[in-house]
Amino acid sequence: MGLNNGKKEKKESSGIKWFITIFVIAFILSIIFSFISTTAITKLSIIPAFIVLVLVVLLGIIFDIIGVAVTVGKESDFNAMAAKKIPGAKTSLNMIKNSAKVSNICADVIGDIAGVLSGSISALISMKITSSMNLDFNIQFIISAIVASLTIGGKAIGKGIAQNNTTKIVGFVGKVLKIFGREK
């Protein structure tokens, strides 16, 4: 009975450590991305600001796709590749073995930060449009609704892409991470 309590305590301790780690990562990334994007957006004209907005939305969708692909991926798909020493296969295998954490970082941390950023960027863009066109009403509601719809629709399509192309997506991410020296 004492052995089970030790495992339970270790699991709870690991969960608390993960919460603290992910909290700190999300906090720091949010500050950095918010500062950079809002500072950049205030200095840009409307068209380049829209381009940044689209890139932020795409970033959220892409990382959501990666998070889903890692979650539904199968170790067996990458065991053979790793045995054949295919570049990135070990990294891909490790991503799948740690799918809950990888998905949390990709879909929740990066995806949610992208969602918050797209909201603040759309607000800044709507203020630019309202002031540059001397409008009597704020178009933020319309822009925010468009951004939310594109994000939700993009993630809905992305989930299907992730489920149907899991091995390709996770394999590609593994290769990219290998290039940056993440494979052991």
KELOBA-176235 format. One line per field, with one value per atom (N, C-alpha, C): x, y negated, z negated; atom name; residue number from 0. Coordinates in nm, 2 decimals, always signed. Atoms other than C-alpha are relative to their C-alpha. Layout:
c1 = (X;...)
c2 = (Y;...)
c3 = (Z;...)
at = (CA;...)
i = (NUM;...)
This chain:
c1 = (+0.08;+0.00;+0.09;-0.09;+0.29;+0.06;-0.06;+0.43;-0.10;+0.10;+0.11;-0.01;+0.00;+0.11;+0.12;-0.12;+0.46;-0.01;+0.02;+0.37;-0.10;+0.10;+0.06;+0.06;-0.07;+0.27;+0.10;-0.09;+0.53;-0.07;+0.08;+0.27;-0.06;+0.05;+0.11;+0.10;-0.12;+0.45;+0.04;-0.03;+0.52;-0.10;+0.11;+0.18;+0.02;-0.02;+0.25;+0.12;-0.12;+0.60;-0.04;+0.04;+0.45;-0.09;+0.09;+0.18;+0.09;-0.09;+0.45;+0.08;-0.08;+0.67;-0.08;+0.08;+0.39;-0.05;+0.05;+0.26;+0.11;-0.11;+0.60;+0.03;-0.03;+0.66;-0.11;+0.11;+0.31;+0.01;-0.01;+0.36;+0.10;-0.12;+0.70;-0.03;+0.03;+0.59;-0.11;+0.11;+0.27;+0.05;-0.05;+0.46;+0.09;-0.09;+0.72;-0.08;+0.08;+0.47;-0.09;+0.09;+0.23;+0.07;-0.08;+0.50;+0.04;-0.05;+0.65;-0.12;+0.10;+0.32;-0.07;+0.07;+0.15;+0.09;-0.09;+0.46;+0.01;-0.02;+0.50;-0.13;+0.13;+0.13;-0.03;+0.03;+0.11;+0.09;-0.09;+0.40;-0.03;+0.03;+0.26;-0.13;+0.13;+0.00;-0.09;+0.11;-0.32;+0.03;-0.02;-0.22;+0.11;-0.10;+0.11;-0.06;+0.06;-0.09;-0.09;+0.08;-0.34;+0.08;-0.08;-0.06;+0.06;-0.05;+0.08;-0.11;+0.12;-0.27;-0.02;+0.02;-0.31;+0.11;-0.11;+0.03;-0.02;+0.03;-0.06;-0.11;+0.11;-0.39;+0.06;-0.06;-0.20;+0.09;-0.09;+0.06;-0.08;+0.09;-0.22;-0.06;+0.06;-0.38;+0.11;-0.10;-0.05;+0.04;-0.04;+0.05;-0.12;+0.11;-0.30;+0.00;-0.01;-0.25;+0.11;-0.11;+0.08;-0.04;+0.05;-0.08;-0.09;+0.09;-0.35;+0.07;-0.07;-0.12;+0.09;-0.08;+0.11;-0.09;+0.10;-0.19;-0.05;+0.06;-0.33;+0.11;-0.10;+0.01;+0.03;-0.02;+0.12;+0.15;-0.14;+0.46;+0.05;-0.04;+0.47;+0.04;-0.03;+0.48;+0.15;-0.13;+0.81;+0.11;-0.09;+0.97;+0.09;-0.07;+1.06;+0.09;-0.08;+1.18;+0.12;-0.11;+1.40;+0.10;-0.09;+1.55;+0.08;-0.06;+1.63;+0.08;-0.07;+1.79;-0.04;+0.06;+1.56;+0.01;-0.02;+1.64;-0.13;+0.11;+1.40;-0.10;+0.09;+1.24;+0.00;-0.01;+1.37;-0.07;+0.07;+1.25;-0.15;+0.14;+0.91;-0.05;+0.04;+0.89;+0.00;+0.00;+0.98;-0.12;+0.12;+0.71;-0.13;+0.12;+0.45;+0.00;-0.01;+0.57;-0.04;+0.03;+0.52;-0.11;+0.10;+0.21;-0.08;+0.08;+0.02;+0.07;-0.08;+0.30;+0.02;-0.02;+0.37;-0.13;+0.13;+0.00;-0.03;+0.03;-0.03;+0.08;-0.09;+0.26;-0.05;+0.04;+0.15;-0.14;+0.14;-0.23;-0.04;+0.05;-0.28;+0.09;-0.09;+0.03;+0.01;-0.02;+0.11;-0.13;+0.13;-0.24;-0.08;+0.08;-0.40;+0.06;-0.07;-0.14;-0.03;+0.03;-0.19;-0.15;+0.14;-0.57;-0.01;+0.00;-0.51;+0.06;-0.07;-0.27;-0.08;+0.08;-0.50;-0.12;+0.11;-0.77;+0.05;-0.06;-0.54;+0.04;-0.04;-0.41;-0.12;+0.12;-0.76;-0.05;+0.05;-0.85;+0.08;-0.08;-0.55;-0.03;+0.03;-0.63;-0.13;+0.13;-0.99;+0.01;-0.02;-0.88;+0.07;-0.06;-0.65;-0.09;+0.10;-0.93;-0.10;+0.10;-1.18;+0.06;-0.06;-0.94;+0.04;-0.05;-0.80;-0.12;+0.12;-1.15;-0.10;+0.09;-1.31;-0.14;+0.13;-1.58;-0.06;+0.07;-1.84;-0.03;+0.02;-1.86;+0.12;-0.12;-1.61;-0.03;+0.02;-1.57;+0.07;-0.08;-1.38;-0.09;+0.08;-1.68;+0.00;+0.00;-1.68;+0.13;-0.13;-1.31;+0.03;-0.02;-1.30;-0.08;+0.08;-1.58;+0.06;-0.07;-1.40;+0.12;-0.12;-1.08;-0.03;+0.04;-1.25;-0.06;+0.05;-1.44;+0.11;-0.11;-1.12;+0.08;-0.08;-0.94;-0.07;+0.08;-1.21;-0.02;+0.02;-1.28;+0.14;-0.14;-0.90;+0.04;-0.03;-0.86;-0.09;+0.09;-1.16;+0.05;-0.06;-1.01;+0.13;-0.13;-0.67;+0.00;+0.01;-0.79;-0.02;+0.01;-0.90;+0.13;-0.13;-0.57;+0.09;-0.09;-0.38;-0.04;+0.04;-0.58;+0.03;-0.02;-0.54;+0.15;-0.14;-0.17;+0.10;-0.08;-0.03;+0.14;-0.14;+0.28;+0.08;-0.07;+0.38;+0.02;-0.02;+0.32;+0.10;-0.09;+0.49;+0.14;-0.13;+0.77;+0.07;-0.05;+0.82;+0.05;-0.04;+0.83;+0.12;-0.12;+1.08;+0.12;-0.11;+1.30;+0.04;-0.03;+1.28;+0.07;-0.06;+1.36;+0.14;-0.13;+1.65;+0.10;-0.08;+1.79;+0.05;-0.04;+1.79;+0.07;-0.07;+1.97;-0.07;+0.08;+1.69;-0.01;+0.00;+1.74;+0.12;-0.12;+1.96;+0.02)
c2 = (+0.12;+0.00;-0.13;+0.12;-0.24;-0.03;+0.01;-0.18;-0.08;+0.08;-0.31;-0.14;+0.14;-0.62;-0.08;+0.06;-0.69;-0.04;+0.03;-0.67;-0.11;+0.11;-0.89;-0.13;+0.12;-1.15;-0.05;+0.04;-1.15;-0.05;+0.05;-1.19;-0.13;+0.13;-1.48;-0.10;+0.09;-1.64;-0.04;+0.03;-1.60;-0.09;+0.09;-1.76;-0.14;+0.13;-2.05;-0.07;+0.06;-2.10;-0.04;+0.04;-2.09;-0.12;+0.12;-2.34;-0.13;+0.12;-2.58;-0.03;+0.02;-2.53;-0.06;+0.05;-2.58;-0.14;+0.13;-2.88;-0.10;+0.09;-3.05;-0.02;+0.01;-2.97;-0.08;+0.07;-3.10;-0.15;+0.13;-3.41;-0.08;+0.07;-3.50;-0.02;+0.01;-3.42;-0.10;+0.10;-3.63;-0.14;+0.14;-3.93;-0.03;+0.03;-3.90;-0.02;+0.01;-3.84;-0.12;+0.11;-4.10;-0.13;+0.12;-4.36;-0.03;+0.01;-4.29;-0.03;+0.02;-4.27;-0.13;+0.13;-4.57;-0.12;+0.10;-4.78;-0.01;+0.00;-4.68;-0.05;+0.04;-4.72;-0.15;+0.14;-5.07;-0.08;+0.07;-5.17;+0.03;-0.05;-4.99;-0.07;+0.05;-5.12;+0.12;-0.10;-4.92;+0.13;-0.12;-4.68;+0.09;-0.08;-4.56;+0.06;-0.05;-4.53;+0.11;-0.11;-4.31;+0.13;-0.12;-4.09;+0.06;-0.06;-4.05;+0.07;-0.06;-3.97;+0.14;-0.13;-3.70;+0.10;-0.08;-3.56;+0.06;-0.04;-3.54;+0.10;-0.10;-3.36;+0.13;-0.12;-3.12;+0.08;-0.06;-3.06;+0.09;-0.07;-2.96;+0.13;-0.11;-2.73;+0.11;-0.10;-2.56;+0.07;-0.07;-2.49;+0.08;-0.08;-2.36;+0.13;-0.12;-2.12;+0.09;-0.08;-2.01;+0.07;-0.05;-1.96;+0.12;-0.11;-1.74;+0.12;-0.11;-1.54;+0.08;-0.07;-1.46;+0.08;-0.07;-1.36;+0.13;-0.12;-1.11;+0.09;-0.08;-0.99;+0.13;-0.14;-0.63;+0.02;-0.03;-0.53;+0.10;-0.11;-0.23;-0.06;+0.07;-0.47;-0.05;+0.06;-0.61;+0.09;-0.10;-0.31;+0.05;-0.06;-0.16;-0.11;+0.11;-0.50;-0.03;+0.02;-0.55;+0.11;-0.12;-0.20;-0.02;+0.02;-0.30;-0.13;+0.13;-0.62;-0.11;+0.10;-0.84;-0.13;+0.12;-1.20;-0.05;+0.05;-1.34;+0.10;-0.10;-1.01;+0.02;-0.01;-0.99;-0.12;+0.12;-1.34;+0.01;-0.02;-1.26;+0.11;-0.11;-0.94;-0.06;+0.07;-1.15;-0.09;+0.09;-1.40;+0.08;-0.08;-1.13;+0.07;-0.05;-0.97;-0.10;+0.11;-1.31;-0.09;+0.07;-1.40;-0.10;+0.09;-1.55;-0.14;+0.12;-1.80;-0.08;+0.06;-1.87;-0.07;+0.05;-1.92;-0.12;+0.11;-2.15;-0.12;+0.12;-2.37;-0.05;+0.04;-2.37;-0.06;+0.04;-2.39;-0.11;+0.09;-2.56;-0.13;+0.11;-2.78;-0.09;+0.09;-2.90;-0.03;+0.03;-2.86;-0.10;+0.10;-3.05;-0.14;+0.13;-3.32;-0.06;+0.05;-3.36;-0.05;+0.05;-3.39;-0.13;+0.12;-3.66;-0.11;+0.10;-3.84;-0.05;+0.04;-3.83;-0.09;+0.09;-3.99;-0.14;+0.13;-4.27;-0.07;+0.06;-4.32;-0.05;+0.04;-4.33;-0.13;+0.13;-4.60;-0.12;+0.11;-4.81;-0.03;+0.03;-4.77;-0.07;+0.07;-4.87;-0.14;+0.14;-5.18;-0.08;+0.07;-5.27;-0.03;+0.02;-5.22;-0.11;+0.09;-5.41;-0.15;+0.14;-5.71;-0.05;+0.04;-5.71;-0.03;+0.02;-5.70;-0.09;+0.09;-5.93;+0.06;-0.07;-5.68;-0.04;+0.04;-5.76;+0.13;-0.13;-5.39;+0.08;-0.09;-5.13;+0.13;-0.13;-4.84;+0.12;-0.11;-4.63;+0.12;-0.12;-4.40;+0.08;-0.07;-4.32;+0.07;-0.05;-4.27;+0.12;-0.11;-4.06;+0.12;-0.12;-3.84;+0.07;-0.06;-3.79;+0.08;-0.07;-3.70;+0.13;-0.12;-3.46;+0.11;-0.10;-3.29;+0.06;-0.06;-3.25;+0.09;-0.09;-3.11;+0.13;-0.12;-2.87;+0.09;-0.08;-2.76;+0.06;-0.06;-2.72;+0.11;-0.11;-2.51;+0.12;-0.11;-2.30;+0.08;-0.06;-2.23;+0.07;-0.05;-2.18;+0.13;-0.13;-1.91;+0.12;-0.11;-1.70;+0.02;-0.01;-1.77;+0.08;-0.07;-1.66;+0.14;-0.14;-1.34;+0.08;-0.08;-1.24;+0.00;+0.01;-1.33;+0.00;+0.00;-1.26;+0.03;-0.04;-1.08;-0.10;+0.10;-1.34;-0.13;+0.12;-1.63;+0.02;-0.03;-1.48;+0.02;-0.02;-1.36;-0.13;+0.13;-1.70;-0.09;+0.08;-1.87;+0.06;-0.07;-1.61;-0.04;+0.04;-1.69;-0.14;+0.14;-2.06;-0.02;+0.01;-2.02;+0.06;-0.06;-1.80;-0.10;+0.10;-2.08;-0.10;+0.09;-2.30;+0.07;-0.07;-2.03;+0.06;-0.05;-1.89;+0.15;-0.14;-1.53;+0.06;-0.06;-1.31;+0.14)
c3 = (+0.00;+0.00;+0.00;+0.00;-0.07;+0.13;-0.14;+0.28;+0.09;-0.08;+0.44;-0.04;+0.05;+0.22;+0.05;-0.05;+0.33;+0.15;-0.14;+0.70;+0.02;-0.01;+0.64;-0.03;+0.04;+0.46;+0.11;-0.10;+0.73;+0.13;-0.11;+1.00;-0.03;+0.03;+0.82;+0.00;+0.00;+0.77;+0.14;-0.14;+1.14;+0.06;-0.05;+1.22;-0.04;+0.05;+1.00;+0.07;-0.07;+1.15;+0.15;-0.14;+1.50;+0.00;+0.01;+1.40;-0.01;+0.02;+1.27;+0.12;-0.12;+1.57;+0.12;-0.11;+1.82;-0.03;+0.04;+1.63;+0.03;-0.02;+1.64;+0.14;-0.14;+2.00;+0.07;-0.06;+2.10;-0.04;+0.05;+1.89;+0.07;-0.07;+2.04;+0.15;-0.15;+2.40;+0.02;-0.01;+2.35;-0.01;+0.02;+2.23;+0.13;-0.11;+2.51;+0.13;-0.12;+2.79;+0.00;+0.01;+2.67;+0.02;-0.01;+2.63;+0.15;-0.13;+2.97;+0.10;-0.10;+3.16;-0.02;+0.02;+3.00;+0.03;-0.04;+3.04;+0.15;-0.15;+3.40;+0.07;-0.06;+3.48;-0.01;+0.01;+3.35;+0.10;-0.09;+3.58;+0.15;-0.14;+3.89;+0.06;-0.06;+4.14;+0.00;+0.01;+4.18;+0.08;-0.08;+4.46;-0.07;+0.07;+4.29;-0.13;+0.13;+3.96;+0.03;-0.04;+4.13;+0.03;-0.03;+4.26;-0.13;+0.13;+3.91;-0.07;+0.06;+3.79;+0.06;-0.07;+4.05;-0.04;+0.04;+3.96;-0.14;+0.14;+3.59;+0.00;-0.01;+3.68;+0.05;-0.06;+3.90;-0.09;+0.10;+3.63;-0.10;+0.09;+3.39;+0.06;-0.07;+3.65;+0.02;-0.03;+3.74;-0.13;+0.12;+3.38;-0.06;+0.04;+3.31;+0.08;-0.08;+3.60;-0.05;+0.05;+3.46;-0.13;+0.12;+3.12;+0.02;-0.03;+3.26;+0.06;-0.07;+3.48;-0.10;+0.10;+3.19;-0.10;+0.09;+2.97;+0.07;-0.06;+3.23;+0.06;-0.06;+3.35;-0.07;+0.06;+3.29;+0.00;+0.01;+3.16;+0.10;-0.09;+3.39;+0.14;-0.12;+3.69;+0.01;+0.01;+3.57;-0.05;+0.05;+3.41;+0.11;-0.12;+3.75;+0.06;-0.06;+3.88;-0.09;+0.09;+3.57;+0.02;-0.02;+3.62;+0.13;-0.13;+3.98;+0.00;+0.01;+3.85;+0.09;-0.08;+4.05;-0.08;+0.07;+3.96;-0.06;+0.07;+3.70;-0.06;+0.05;+3.62;-0.15;+0.14;+3.27;-0.07;+0.05;+3.20;+0.01;-0.02;+3.35;-0.10;+0.09;+3.13;-0.14;+0.13;+2.82;-0.01;+0.00;+2.91;-0.03;+0.02;+2.93;-0.14;+0.14;+2.60;-0.10;+0.09;+2.44;+0.06;-0.07;+2.64;-0.08;+0.08;+2.35;-0.02;+0.02;+2.28;+0.13;-0.13;+2.65;+0.05;-0.03;+2.72;-0.08;+0.09;+2.42;+0.05;-0.04;+2.54;+0.14;-0.14;+2.91;+0.00;-0.02;+2.89;-0.11;+0.11;+2.55;-0.02;+0.03;+2.48;+0.13;-0.12;+2.84;+0.06;-0.07;+2.98;-0.08;+0.08;+2.69;+0.00;+0.00;+2.69;+0.14;-0.14;+3.07;+0.00;+0.00;+3.00;-0.08;+0.07;+2.74;+0.08;-0.08;+2.96;+0.12;-0.11;+3.26;-0.05;+0.05;+3.04;-0.02;+0.03;+2.93;+0.13;-0.13;+3.28;+0.08;-0.07;+3.43;-0.07;+0.06;+3.17;+0.04;-0.04;+3.26;+0.15;-0.14;+3.63;+0.02;-0.01;+3.58;-0.05;+0.04;+3.39;+0.11;-0.11;+3.68;+0.11;-0.10;+3.93;-0.04;+0.05;+3.72;+0.01;+0.00;+3.68;+0.14;-0.14;+4.04;+0.09;-0.08;+4.19;-0.07;+0.08;+3.93;-0.02;+0.02;+3.86;-0.14;+0.12;+3.60;-0.09;+0.07;+3.49;+0.00;+0.02;+3.38;+0.08;-0.07;+3.62;-0.06;+0.07;+3.37;-0.01;+0.01;+3.33;+0.12;-0.13;+3.70;+0.02;-0.02;+3.72;-0.10;+0.10;+3.40;+0.04;-0.04;+3.53;+0.12;-0.12;+3.86;-0.05;+0.05;+3.68;-0.08;+0.08;+3.44;+0.09;-0.10;+3.73;+0.08;-0.08;+3.93;-0.09;+0.09;+3.63;-0.03;+0.03;+3.53;+0.12;-0.12;+3.89;+0.04;-0.04;+3.96;-0.09;+0.09;+3.65;+0.02;-0.04;+3.75;+0.12;-0.12;+4.09;-0.04;+0.04;+3.93;-0.08;+0.07;+3.70;+0.09;-0.09;+3.99;+0.08;-0.07;+4.17;-0.09;+0.10;+3.85;-0.01;+0.02;+3.81;+0.12;-0.12;+4.17;+0.05;-0.04;+4.20;-0.12;+0.12;+3.85;+0.02;-0.01;+3.95;+0.08;-0.07;+4.21;-0.08;+0.08;+3.98;-0.12;+0.12;+3.67;+0.06;-0.06;+3.90;+0.04;-0.05;+4.05;-0.12;+0.12;+3.71;-0.07;+0.05;+3.59;+0.08;-0.09;+3.89;-0.03;+0.03;+3.82;-0.13;+0.14;+3.45;+0.01;-0.01;+3.55;+0.06;-0.06;+3.76;-0.10;+0.10;+3.46;-0.12;+0.10;+3.26;-0.12;+0.11;+3.05;+0.00;+0.00;+3.14;-0.06;+0.07;+2.92;+0.05)
at = (N;CA;C;N;CA;C;N;CA;C;N;CA;C;N;CA;C;N;CA;C;N;CA;C;N;CA;C;N;CA;C;N;CA;C;N;CA;C;N;CA;C;N;CA;C;N;CA;C;N;CA;C;N;CA;C;N;CA;C;N;CA;C;N;CA;C;N;CA;C;N;CA;C;N;CA;C;N;CA;C;N;CA;C;N;CA;C;N;CA;C;N;CA;C;N;CA;C;N;CA;C;N;CA;C;N;CA;C;N;CA;C;N;CA;C;N;CA;C;N;CA;C;N;CA;C;N;CA;C;N;CA;C;N;CA;C;N;CA;C;N;CA;C;N;CA;C;N;CA;C;N;CA;C;N;CA;C;N;CA;C;N;CA;C;N;CA;C;N;CA;C;N;CA;C;N;CA;C;N;CA;C;N;CA;C;N;CA;C;N;CA;C;N;CA;C;N;CA;C;N;CA;C;N;CA;C;N;CA;C;N;CA;C;N;CA;C;N;CA;C;N;CA;C;N;CA;C;N;CA;C;N;CA;C;N;CA;C;N;CA;C;N;CA;C;N;CA;C;N;CA;C;N;CA;C;N;CA;C;N;CA;C;N;CA;C;N;CA;C;N;CA;C;N;CA;C;N;CA;C;N;CA;C;N;CA;C;N;CA;C;N;CA;C;N;CA;C;N;CA;C;N;CA;C;N;CA;C;N;CA;C;N;CA;C;N;CA;C;N;CA;C;N;CA;C;N;CA;C;N;CA;C;N;CA;C;N;CA;C;N;CA;C;N;CA;C;N;CA;C;N;CA;C;N;CA;C;N;CA;C;N;CA;C;N;CA;C;N;CA;C;N;CA;C;N;CA;C;N;CA;C;N;CA;C;N;CA;C;N;CA;C;N;CA;C;N;CA;C;N;CA;C;N;CA;C;N;CA;C;N;CA;C;N;CA;C;N;CA;C;N;CA;C;N;CA;C;N;CA;C;N;CA;C;N;CA;C;N;CA;C;N;CA;C;N;CA;C;N;CA;C;N;CA;C;N;CA;C;N;CA;C;N;CA;C;N;CA;C;N;CA;C;N;CA;C;N;CA;C;N;CA;C;N;CA;C;N;CA;C;N;CA;C;N;CA;C;N;CA;C;N;CA;C;N;CA;C;N;CA;C;N;CA;C;N;CA;C;N;CA;C;N;CA;C;N;CA;C;N;CA;C;N;CA;C;N;CA;C;N;CA;C;N;CA;C;N;CA;C;N;CA;C;N;CA;C;N;CA;C;N;CA;C;N;CA;C;N;CA;C;N;CA;C;N;CA;C;N;CA;C;N;CA;C;N;CA;C;N;CA;C;N;CA;C;N;CA;C;N;CA;C;N;CA;C;N;CA;C;N;CA;C;N;CA;C;N;CA;C;N;CA;C;N;CA;C;N;CA;C;N;CA;C;N;CA;C;N;CA;C;N;CA;C)
i = (0;0;0;1;1;1;2;2;2;3;3;3;4;4;4;5;5;5;6;6;6;7;7;7;8;8;8;9;9;9;10;10;10;11;11;11;12;12;12;13;13;13;14;14;14;15;15;15;16;16;16;17;17;17;18;18;18;19;19;19;20;20;20;21;21;21;22;22;22;23;23;23;24;24;24;25;25;25;26;26;26;27;27;27;28;28;28;29;29;29;30;30;30;31;31;31;32;32;32;33;33;33;34;34;34;35;35;35;36;36;36;37;37;37;38;38;38;39;39;39;40;40;40;41;41;41;42;42;42;43;43;43;44;44;44;45;45;45;46;46;46;47;47;47;48;48;48;49;49;49;50;50;50;51;51;51;52;52;52;53;53;53;54;54;54;55;55;55;56;56;56;57;57;57;58;58;58;59;59;59;60;60;60;61;61;61;62;62;62;63;63;63;64;64;64;65;65;65;66;66;66;67;67;67;68;68;68;69;69;69;70;70;70;71;71;71;72;72;72;73;73;73;74;74;74;75;75;75;76;76;76;77;77;77;78;78;78;79;79;79;80;80;80;81;81;81;82;82;82;83;83;83;84;84;84;85;85;85;86;86;86;87;87;87;88;88;88;89;89;89;90;90;90;91;91;91;92;92;92;93;93;93;94;94;94;95;95;95;96;96;96;97;97;97;98;98;98;99;99;99;100;100;100;101;101;101;102;102;102;103;103;103;104;104;104;105;105;105;106;106;106;107;107;107;108;108;108;109;109;109;110;110;110;111;111;111;112;112;112;113;113;113;114;114;114;115;115;115;116;116;116;117;117;117;118;118;118;119;119;119;120;120;120;121;121;121;122;122;122;123;123;123;124;124;124;125;125;125;126;126;126;127;127;127;128;128;128;129;129;129;130;130;130;131;131;131;132;132;132;133;133;133;134;134;134;135;135;135;136;136;136;137;137;137;138;138;138;139;139;139;140;140;140;141;141;141;142;142;142;143;143;143;144;144;144;145;145;145;146;146;146;147;147;147;148;148;148;149;149;149;150;150;150;151;151;151;152;152;152;153;153;153;154;154;154;155;155;155;156;156;156;157;157;157;158;158;158;159;159;159;160;160;160;161;161;161;162;162;162;163;163;163;164;164;164;165;165;165;166;166;166;167;167;167;168;168;168;169;169;169;170;170;170;171;171;171;172;172;172;173;173;173;174;174;174;175;175;175;176;176;176;177;177;177;178;178;178;179;179;179;180;180;180;181;181;181;182;182;182;183;183;183)
